[in-house]
Amino acid sequence: MSHASSTLLPTVPDRARRAGERTAAALGGSRWAAAGLAVGLFALTRLLGAAAVAVVARSAGKQPMGLLGRSWDSLWYLGIASHGYGRTLRFPPDLVYSDLAFFPLYPALVRAVSALTPLEGAPAGLVVAWTAAGVAAWGIYRCGGLLYGRAVGTVLVVLWGLLPHSVVLSMGYTEPLLTAFAAWSLYAVLRGHWVRAGALAALAGLSRPNGFAVAAAVVAAAAWEVWRRRGRNVSHRLWTGAALAPLGWTAYVLWVGHRKGDLLGGYFEVQRGWGSTFDLGRGSLRFVRHLVLQGDRLVFATVLVIVAAAVVLYALLLLERAPLPLLVHSGVLMLIVLGGSGFFESKPRFLLPAFPLLLPLALALVRTARARPWHATVVVGALAGLSFGYGAYLVAVADTPL
């Protein structure tokens, strides 16, 4: 572990940190096998989730692969991959859906897969998404294992694969790609590999609008390190990593602004056309009021519960004294979800890259498994049933934007 990383890890309780270090040392040559087990368990959760989607879709007379590869935003990304930017749809009274709202890295990768393989369109998109999900699971495992040991890292990955909205990780969406860059960037920060962290954060910023949360985490960690050293003996690699981190997100936002004729405001004009704005949560509160007083579809009530649970988990993450980059990354994603208006039903999807929120649950589940294995088994089984059943309902039945 590098010297720089040691300044970030002490925010973790000493006993847990020492356990993580002992685990890393004990694994030695078996570390690849341990990581493979974690990723394999994640793949199993998603295979079972996809099977549930297939069963429900077939019973409803729908094609499972079509639902996974060509639903909602997937169609926009596939259009960009095939034809580039330039599509706009208008809906009364004032909605203007432009494909400039979608960041370019995922469709670029889909286009590359189509050019290099016989796969085209939706199958290419699924290959990119599934590969990214596996890479993300590996990175999440490494983060959890570094901080708390192999068992917590493995459980963290399994919990991420069993979230109520984890069906998105099996679809042609960008959350797996963003989470992959986020996990490995955060891992690099924790290890003090600043240039790598900054480069990965830049790629995260090219993946999704909320990808700038990764850059915020890298810059915050770098600022803390500079402050701790009082600006003395700061490596040029730290400055380079901090400078790289926001470049991806900033470059795309400015490119859209240039294309729209308003360098700084053009991208945000595009988002307003979709009905997405940051209004400090006023729009969300109005919708919650409607939901409480008048009721609405099951999806919206479930979203409210998931977002409330995320707030509690973030409070627990603070009490756990998690490392600063993890707190900033998850905190920025929480701020976007709580403060943004529009597409209320998509808020749980926006939280999928906030995997550090699951650390308190992973720690509790590992402790429970050591004391009462059957209790932990029942909990995991219940989470799996909820994830598979609700995921299949979302994709094959609900007909609600994800």
Number of C-alpha atoms within 10 A of each C-alpha: 10 10 9 19 19 13 17 20 19 14 14 17 14 13 10 15 19 16 17 22 18 15 19 19 11 11 13 9 9 11 16 11 11 18 21 16 14 26 25 18 18 24 20 14 22 24 15 14 25 22 15 23 28 21 14 20 21 13 11 11 9 15 15 21 17 13 19 26 24 22 19 16 17 23 16 20 29 24 17 23 23 16 11 16 17 10 13 10 10 12 10 6 6 11 14 18 18 18 20 25 21 22 23 19 21 27 27 17 17 27 22 15 19 19 12 9 9 9 15 18 21 24 20 24 30 22 19 23 26 21 15 21 27 20 20 26 33 24 26 30 29 25 27 27 25 25 28 27 22 26 20 26 29 28 25 31 28 26 22 24 29 25 23 25 26 24 27 23 28 21 28 30 28 25 26 29 26 29 27 23 27 33 31 24 32 31 25 21 28 28 21 23 20 30 22 22 32 31 23 28 36 29 26 31 31 26 27 21 18 21 28 27 29 35 35 20 29 34 27 17 27 23 16 16 18 17 12 12 11 10 11 9 8 16 12 11 15 26 17 16 25 27 18 23 31 26 21 23 24 15 14 20 24 17 17 22 20 15 13 16 11 15 14 16 15 20 22 18 19 22 20 19 18 21 15 17 18 18 13 15 17 14 19 20 14 11 16 17 12 12 15 11 9 8 12 11 10 9 16 19 15 15 19 19 11 18 17 12 13 19 15 13 18 21 13 17 21 17 10 15 14 22 21 20 27 26 18 20 26 23 21 19 22 22 14 21 24 22 17 20 23 18 13 21 17 17 24 22 21 19 21 23 27 24 23 27 30 21 25 20 18 24 20 12 24 19 15 16 14 11 11 12 13 12 14 18 14 11 13 17 13 12 17 21 16 16 24 26 17 24 24 24 18 20 23 25 15 15 11 15 13 21
